[in-house]
Amino acid sequence: MNNQPAPSSIVFLLTSLSFAGAEVQVVNLASELRRRHWKVRVVSMLPPEALADKLEEQGIEYVSLNMRRGVADPRVLFRLARLLRGWRPQVLHCHMVHANLLGRLVRLLVSVPVVVSTAHSINEGGWLRERLYRFTDSLASITTNISQAAVDRYVEVGAVPRGRIRFIPNGLDLETFRSNPELRQEMRRKLQLLEPFIWLAVGRFDEAKDYPTMLQAFARTAGEQPAVLLLVGGDGLEEKMMPLVQRLGLESRVRFLGVRDDIQLLMKGADGYLMSSAWEGMPMVLLEAAATGLPIVTTDVGGNREVVEDEVSGFVVAPGDPDELARAIRRMMELPEKERHMMGEAGRRRVEQRFGLQAVVDQWEALYAEFGG
């Protein structure tokens, strides 16, 4: 007779699978819990765009509910309920606003001991979504957000009552993101990058990323030092930003690389990381850049200041101000290489101390256990 306890069972529910911060974080969490002998499944509301192969490599079952983007389909609630009845997970951990709301509503149809709603931004789409969060709050065991600044705002606007929301940060596999001089030179040769300073920015085209401010700021510095800005992302990033690039005369200084699955290698080849977001939660890509040892210029939104220590591991500036962002870009490029290296090392230490994946998953396991998972 086998007296070994059954492994803990968890289902991650998210809106989509793509090369974006929240989705990458879910794959990281799922993989680490699988290594800790949890029974892990992942459900996406939309068909996958990426990362499904990563789950399969880890032996993690993946299911898509096959919704169509922008089309509300109430039948998906019953599809999810049928899956959960069959799987009987102890924890349903939902990520991003649509999945958070769906995961709460499905509790009206099927019993799940623990339902966790994780928001990944300081702003998930305006007052209506915030009211929906408040209206359905009792259906969640607990809500979390990935930065303390976002937690404070959700309480302030009434989306979640105080005491019903926690801060748990994103976690990062630190061994994946680490500086490597040999790979740095290899990547620069592969991309035929001869300029002495390479900026990198990663993120799909989205209003929150505020690429116009980034490009305007970069244009203010383009004639001063040889530098190239690499832009990595999809959702029409090149199509929508190329007209501005041409108006600013940056065709030889900005390169669009599209959607990539080798971000860690691109970071190893860069000299600095640039972010111009108008709002954020706690960007995974910012953690990745810091872990790689890149000095960072970023805007002071969401949890960015929790990742980047101003004047220590980078420069933190006000959002929406191309002149201030340009000054920070200029300052970074004018620093001696040794000082930029020291900034990068400081950023790496900060990530090691606060955002290592192992420590973050320890927090998640403690939270699940607290609510009965």
C-alpha positions as CSV (number, residue, x, y, z in Angstrom):
1,M,0.0,0.0,0.0
2,N,1.4,3.4,-1.0
3,N,1.1,5.9,1.9
4,Q,2.9,8.7,0.1
5,P,0.7,11.9,0.0
6,A,-0.6,12.9,-3.4
7,P,1.3,15.8,-4.9
8,S,-0.2,19.3,-4.5
9,S,-2.2,20.3,-7.6
10,I,-2.3,23.7,-9.2
11,V,-3.8,25.1,-12.4
12,F,-2.5,28.4,-13.8
13,L,-5.1,30.3,-15.8
14,L,-3.9,33.2,-18.0
15,T,-5.2,35.2,-20.9
16,S,-2.6,34.2,-23.5
17,L,0.8,32.6,-24.0
18,S,3.3,34.9,-25.7
19,F,6.8,36.3,-25.3
20,A,5.6,38.9,-22.7
21,G,6.5,39.5,-19.1
22,A,3.4,38.0,-17.3
23,E,3.3,35.0,-19.6
24,V,7.1,34.3,-19.1
25,Q,6.6,34.6,-15.3
26,V,3.8,32.0,-15.3
27,V,6.0,29.6,-17.3
28,N,8.8,30.2,-14.7
29,L,6.5,29.6,-11.8
30,A,4.9,26.5,-13.4
31,S,8.3,25.0,-14.1
32,E,9.7,25.6,-10.6
33,L,6.6,24.1,-9.0
34,R,6.8,21.1,-11.3
35,R,10.4,20.6,-10.0
36,R,9.0,20.8,-6.5
37,H,6.7,17.9,-7.3
38,W,3.5,19.8,-7.8
39,K,1.0,18.5,-10.3
40,V,0.9,21.5,-12.6
41,R,-1.4,22.4,-15.5
42,V,-1.7,25.6,-17.5
43,V,-4.8,27.0,-19.2
44,S,-4.8,29.9,-21.7
45,M,-8.0,31.7,-22.8
46,L,-6.6,32.5,-26.2
47,P,-4.7,30.1,-28.6
48,P,-0.9,30.1,-27.8
49,E,1.5,32.4,-29.7
50,A,4.6,31.1,-27.9
51,L,6.0,29.2,-24.9
52,A,3.8,26.2,-25.2
53,D,6.8,24.2,-26.2
54,K,8.6,25.3,-23.0
55,L,5.7,23.8,-20.9
56,E,5.8,20.6,-22.9
57,E,9.6,20.3,-22.3
58,Q,8.9,20.4,-18.5
59,G,6.1,17.8,-18.7
60,I,3.4,20.4,-17.9
61,E,0.0,19.8,-19.4
62,Y,-1.3,22.8,-21.4
63,V,-4.8,23.5,-22.7
64,S,-6.2,26.4,-24.6
65,L,-9.8,27.5,-24.3
66,N,-9.5,28.8,-27.9
67,M,-11.3,32.1,-27.4
68,R,-11.0,34.7,-30.1
69,R,-9.4,38.0,-29.2
70,G,-12.0,40.7,-28.6
71,V,-15.0,38.3,-28.7
72,A,-16.8,37.6,-25.4
73,D,-17.9,34.0,-25.3
74,P,-19.8,32.9,-22.1
75,R,-19.3,29.3,-23.1
76,V,-15.7,29.5,-22.1
77,L,-16.9,29.6,-18.4
78,F,-18.5,26.2,-18.8
79,R,-15.4,24.8,-20.6
80,L,-13.2,25.9,-17.8
81,A,-15.6,24.5,-15.2
82,R,-15.5,21.1,-16.9
83,L,-11.7,21.0,-16.9
84,L,-11.6,21.9,-13.2
85,R,-14.1,19.3,-12.2
86,G,-12.0,16.7,-13.9
87,W,-8.7,17.9,-12.5
88,R,-9.8,18.9,-9.0
89,P,-6.9,21.3,-8.3
90,Q,-6.2,22.6,-4.8
91,V,-5.2,26.0,-6.3
92,L,-6.4,28.0,-9.3
93,H,-3.8,30.7,-9.8
94,C,-5.0,33.3,-12.3
95,H,-2.9,36.0,-14.1
96,M,-4.0,39.2,-15.8
97,V,-7.3,40.9,-15.7
98,H,-9.4,38.7,-18.0
99,A,-8.2,35.5,-16.5
100,N,-8.6,36.9,-13.0
101,L,-12.3,37.7,-13.6
102,L,-12.9,34.3,-15.3
103,G,-11.2,32.4,-12.5
104,R,-13.4,34.2,-10.0
105,L,-16.7,33.6,-11.9
106,V,-15.9,29.9,-12.5
107,R,-16.0,29.4,-8.7
108,L,-19.8,29.9,-8.9
109,L,-19.9,26.6,-10.9
110,V,-17.2,24.5,-9.4
111,S,-15.5,24.2,-6.0
112,V,-11.8,25.2,-5.9
113,P,-10.2,25.5,-2.4
114,V,-7.9,28.4,-3.3
115,V,-8.3,31.0,-6.1
116,V,-5.5,33.5,-6.4
117,S,-5.8,36.6,-8.7
118,T,-2.5,38.1,-9.8
119,A,-2.5,41.5,-11.5
120,H,0.6,42.4,-13.5
121,S,0.3,46.2,-13.8
122,I,-0.4,49.3,-11.8
123,N,-3.2,49.9,-14.4
124,E,-5.1,47.1,-16.0
125,G,-7.4,49.1,-18.2
126,G,-9.4,51.7,-16.4
127,W,-12.3,52.2,-14.0
128,L,-14.6,49.5,-15.3
129,R,-12.2,46.8,-14.8
130,E,-11.3,48.1,-11.3
131,R,-15.1,48.0,-10.5
132,L,-15.3,44.5,-11.8
133,Y,-12.4,43.5,-9.5
134,R,-14.2,45.1,-6.5
135,F,-17.6,43.5,-7.4
136,T,-16.0,40.0,-7.7
137,D,-13.5,40.3,-4.9
138,S,-15.3,37.9,-2.6
139,L,-14.9,35.1,-5.1
140,A,-11.1,35.2,-4.8
141,S,-9.2,33.9,-1.8
142,I,-6.6,36.7,-2.2
143,T,-5.4,39.2,-4.9
144,T,-1.8,40.0,-5.5
145,N,0.2,42.4,-7.5
146,I,3.8,42.4,-8.6
147,S,4.9,45.7,-7.1
148,Q,4.1,47.5,-3.9
149,A,3.3,50.7,-5.8
150,A,0.6,48.8,-7.7
151,V,-0.8,47.3,-4.5
152,D,-1.1,50.7,-3.0
153,R,-2.9,52.1,-6.0
154,Y,-5.4,49.2,-6.2
155,V,-6.4,49.9,-2.6
156,E,-6.5,53.7,-3.2
157,V,-8.9,53.4,-6.2
158,G,-11.1,50.8,-4.4
159,A,-10.3,47.9,-6.7
160,V,-9.4,45.7,-3.8
161,P,-10.1,46.3,0.0
162,R,-7.1,46.8,2.2
163,G,-6.1,43.4,3.7
164,R,-7.3,41.5,0.6
165,I,-4.3,42.2,-1.6
166,R,-0.6,41.3,-1.2
167,F,2.7,42.2,-2.9
168,I,4.6,39.3,-4.3
169,P,7.2,40.2,-6.9
170,N,8.1,38.5,-10.1
171,G,10.9,36.0,-9.8
172,L,13.8,35.3,-12.1
173,D,16.0,32.3,-12.9
174,L,19.3,34.1,-12.2
175,E,21.5,31.6,-14.0
176,T,19.8,32.3,-17.3
177,F,20.6,36.0,-17.2
178,R,24.2,36.7,-16.5
179,S,26.8,38.7,-18.3
180,N,29.2,36.9,-20.7
181,P,31.9,38.7,-22.6
182,E,32.3,36.0,-25.2
183,L,28.6,35.8,-26.0
184,R,28.6,39.6,-26.0
185,Q,31.0,39.7,-28.9
186,E,29.3,36.8,-30.7
187,M,26.0,38.5,-30.6
188,R,27.4,41.8,-31.8
189,R,29.1,40.1,-34.7
190,K,25.9,38.2,-35.6
191,L,23.9,41.4,-35.7
192,Q,26.7,43.3,-37.4
193,L,26.8,45.9,-34.7
194,L,29.9,48.1,-34.9
195,E,28.7,51.1,-32.9
196,P,30.4,51.5,-29.5
197,F,27.1,51.8,-27.6
198,I,24.1,49.5,-28.1
199,W,20.8,50.3,-26.4
200,L,18.2,47.6,-26.1
201,A,14.5,47.9,-25.5
202,V,12.1,45.0,-25.4
203,G,8.3,45.0,-25.4
204,R,5.3,44.7,-27.8
205,F,3.7,47.8,-29.2
206,D,1.4,49.1,-26.5
207,E,0.3,52.5,-25.2
208,A,1.9,51.7,-21.8
209,K,5.4,51.3,-23.3
210,D,5.3,54.9,-24.8
211,Y,7.7,54.3,-27.6
212,P,7.2,57.8,-29.1
213,T,8.8,59.3,-26.0
214,M,11.7,56.8,-26.3
215,L,12.3,57.6,-29.9
216,Q,12.0,61.4,-29.4
217,A,14.5,61.2,-26.5
218,F,16.9,59.0,-28.5
219,A,16.7,61.4,-31.5
220,R,17.9,64.2,-29.2
221,T,21.2,62.3,-28.5
222,A,21.7,60.6,-31.9
223,G,24.1,63.2,-33.3
224,E,26.3,63.3,-30.2
225,Q,27.8,59.7,-29.9
226,P,27.6,56.7,-32.2
227,A,24.9,54.5,-30.8
228,V,22.2,52.1,-32.0
229,L,18.8,51.4,-30.4
230,L,17.5,47.8,-30.8
231,L,13.8,47.5,-30.5
232,V,12.4,44.0,-29.9
233,G,8.7,43.3,-29.9
234,G,5.6,42.5,-31.9
235,D,2.0,43.7,-32.2
236,G,2.9,46.0,-35.1
237,L,5.8,47.7,-33.3
238,E,7.8,48.3,-36.5
239,E,4.8,49.2,-38.7
240,K,3.5,51.7,-36.2
241,M,6.8,53.3,-35.2
242,M,8.7,53.4,-38.5
243,P,7.0,56.6,-39.7
244,L,8.2,58.4,-36.5
245,V,11.7,56.9,-36.9
246,Q,11.7,58.3,-40.5
247,R,10.5,61.7,-39.4
248,L,13.2,61.9,-36.7
249,G,15.9,60.8,-39.2
250,L,16.8,57.7,-37.2
251,E,16.7,55.1,-39.9
252,S,20.4,54.3,-39.4
253,R,20.2,54.4,-35.6
254,V,17.1,52.3,-34.8
255,R,16.8,48.6,-35.7
256,F,13.6,46.6,-35.4
257,L,14.3,43.0,-34.5
258,G,10.7,41.7,-34.3
259,V,9.7,39.0,-31.8
260,R,12.7,37.1,-30.5
261,D,13.2,34.1,-28.3
262,D,16.8,34.9,-27.5
263,I,16.3,37.9,-25.3
264,Q,19.0,36.7,-22.8
265,L,21.6,36.7,-25.7
266,L,20.6,40.1,-26.9
267,M,21.0,41.5,-23.4
268,K,24.5,40.0,-23.2
269,G,25.4,41.9,-26.4
270,A,24.0,45.3,-25.3
271,D,25.6,48.1,-23.3
272,G,22.5,49.6,-21.7
273,Y,18.8,48.9,-21.3
274,L,16.2,51.6,-22.1
275,M,12.5,51.8,-20.9
276,S,10.1,54.7,-21.4
277,S,6.9,53.2,-20.0
278,A,4.0,55.4,-19.0
279,W,2.8,52.8,-16.6
280,E,4.0,49.3,-15.4
281,G,3.6,46.7,-12.8
282,M,7.1,45.2,-12.3
283,P,8.5,44.4,-15.7
284,M,10.1,41.0,-16.1
285,V,12.4,42.4,-18.8
286,L,13.7,45.0,-16.3
287,L,14.6,42.3,-13.9
288,E,16.3,40.4,-16.7
289,A,18.3,43.4,-17.8
290,A,19.5,44.0,-14.2
291,A,20.3,40.3,-13.7
292,T,22.4,40.5,-16.9
293,G,24.4,43.4,-15.5
294,L,23.1,46.1,-17.8
295,P,23.0,49.7,-16.5
296,I,19.4,50.9,-17.0
297,V,17.6,54.1,-17.9
298,T,13.9,53.8,-17.0
299,T,10.9,55.9,-16.1
300,D,9.6,56.2,-12.6
301,V,6.4,54.2,-12.9
302,G,5.0,51.1,-11.2
303,G,7.7,48.9,-9.6
304,N,10.5,50.2,-11.7
305,R,12.2,52.0,-8.8
306,E,11.9,48.8,-6.8
307,V,14.2,47.2,-9.4
308,V,16.4,50.1,-10.4
309,E,18.1,52.2,-7.7
310,D,18.5,55.7,-9.1
311,E,22.2,56.8,-9.5
312,V,23.3,53.4,-8.3
313,S,22.2,50.8,-10.9
314,G,20.8,53.2,-13.4
315,F,18.9,56.5,-13.9
316,V,15.2,56.8,-13.1
317,V,13.3,59.7,-14.7
318,A,9.8,61.0,-14.9
319,P,7.5,59.4,-17.6
320,G,6.4,61.3,-20.7
321,D,9.3,63.7,-20.8
322,P,11.6,63.2,-23.8
323,D,14.0,65.9,-22.7
324,E,14.6,64.4,-19.2
325,L,14.9,60.9,-20.8
326,A,17.4,62.2,-23.3
327,R,19.5,63.7,-20.5
328,A,19.6,60.3,-18.8
329,I,20.5,58.6,-22.0
330,R,23.3,61.1,-22.6
331,R,24.7,60.7,-19.0
332,M,24.8,57.0,-19.3
333,M,26.7,57.0,-22.6
334,E,29.2,59.6,-21.3
335,L,30.1,57.5,-18.2
336,P,33.4,55.7,-18.3
337,E,32.9,52.0,-19.1
338,K,34.2,51.1,-15.6
339,E,31.4,53.1,-13.9
340,R,28.7,51.6,-16.2
341,H,30.1,48.2,-15.2
342,M,29.8,49.1,-11.5
343,M,26.2,50.2,-12.1
344,G,25.4,46.8,-13.8
345,E,27.0,44.9,-10.9
346,A,24.9,46.9,-8.4
347,G,21.7,46.0,-10.4
348,R,22.7,42.3,-10.4
349,R,23.2,42.3,-6.6
350,R,19.8,43.9,-6.1
351,V,18.0,41.3,-8.2
352,E,19.9,38.5,-6.4
353,Q,18.8,39.9,-3.0
354,R,15.1,40.5,-3.8
355,F,13.9,38.7,-6.9
356,G,15.5,35.2,-7.2
357,L,12.9,32.7,-8.5
358,Q,13.5,30.2,-5.7
359,A,12.7,32.8,-3.0
360,V,9.7,34.1,-4.8
361,V,8.2,30.5,-5.3
362,D,8.7,30.0,-1.6
363,Q,6.4,33.0,-1.0
364,W,3.8,31.5,-3.4
365,E,3.9,28.2,-1.6
366,A,3.4,29.9,1.7
367,L,0.5,31.9,0.4
368,Y,-1.2,28.8,-1.1
369,A,-0.8,27.0,2.3
370,E,-2.1,30.0,4.2
371,F,-5.4,29.8,2.3
372,G,-5.7,26.0,2.4
373,G,-3.9,24.9,-0.8
